[in-house]
Amino acid sequence: MTREEIEEKVKLFLIEDLEIEEDKIKPEATLRDDIGIDSLDFVDIVVIVEKNFGFKIKPEEMAGVTTLSQFCDYIQSKVG
């Protein structure tokens, strides 16, 4: 899966499943402050990522992930 495909899938689920406004979805946007993802949203994200990308997010691996770009990097590292 290419980086572009990962970014498109992430963008789609943020808009459709979490109802995030499209203009907030930028690579440098912080997940919590800019996009507004809270701990309840993160539970949904874990399920969505498993369904769309086929792996489980490990919370300890997400510790340093603060931006949307880093989140896509993390997914890319898991799906190759």
C-alpha positions in Angstrom: 0.0 0.0 0.0 1.4 3.4 -1.0 1.7 6.4 1.3 -1.0 8.2 -0.8 -3.4 5.3 -0.3 -2.8 5.3 3.4 -3.4 9.1 3.6 -6.6 8.8 1.6 -8.0 6.0 3.8 -7.1 7.9 6.9 -8.7 11.1 5.6 -11.8 9.3 4.6 -12.4 7.6 8.0 -11.6 10.9 9.8 -14.3 12.6 7.7 -16.9 9.9 7.5 -16.5 8.0 10.8 -15.3 10.7 13.2 -17.0 13.6 11.4 -13.9 15.8 11.3 -14.0 18.8 9.0 -12.0 18.2 5.9 -10.2 21.6 6.2 -8.7 20.5 9.5 -7.0 17.4 8.0 -3.5 18.4 7.1 -0.2 16.4 7.5 1.1 18.8 10.2 -2.1 19.0 12.2 -1.9 17.6 15.7 -4.3 14.8 16.4 -5.5 16.2 19.7 -5.3 20.0 19.4 -5.9 20.7 15.7 -8.1 17.8 14.7 -9.8 17.4 18.1 -9.3 13.6 18.6 -10.0 12.6 22.2 -9.6 9.3 24.0 -13.1 8.1 23.0 -12.3 8.9 19.3 -9.0 6.9 19.7 -11.0 3.8 20.7 -12.9 4.2 17.4 -9.7 4.7 15.5 -8.2 1.5 16.9 -11.2 -0.4 15.5 -11.2 1.4 12.2 -7.5 0.9 11.6 -7.8 -2.8 12.3 -10.6 -3.1 9.8 -9.0 -1.0 7.1 -5.3 -1.9 7.5 -5.4 -5.3 9.2 -3.3 -4.7 12.3 -4.0 -3.7 15.9 -2.6 -0.4 17.2 -0.5 -0.9 20.3 -0.9 2.2 22.6 2.8 2.1 23.6 3.8 2.4 20.0 1.6 5.5 19.6 3.3 7.3 22.5 5.3 9.7 20.3 2.7 10.1 17.6 1.2 13.6 17.8 0.6 14.7 14.2 -1.4 13.3 11.3 1.8 12.8 9.3 3.3 10.7 12.2 0.1 8.7 12.4 0.4 7.9 8.7 4.1 7.0 9.2 3.1 4.6 11.9 0.5 2.9 9.7 2.9 2.7 6.8 5.5 1.1 9.1 3.0 -1.6 9.9 1.6 -2.3 6.5 4.8 -1.9 4.6 
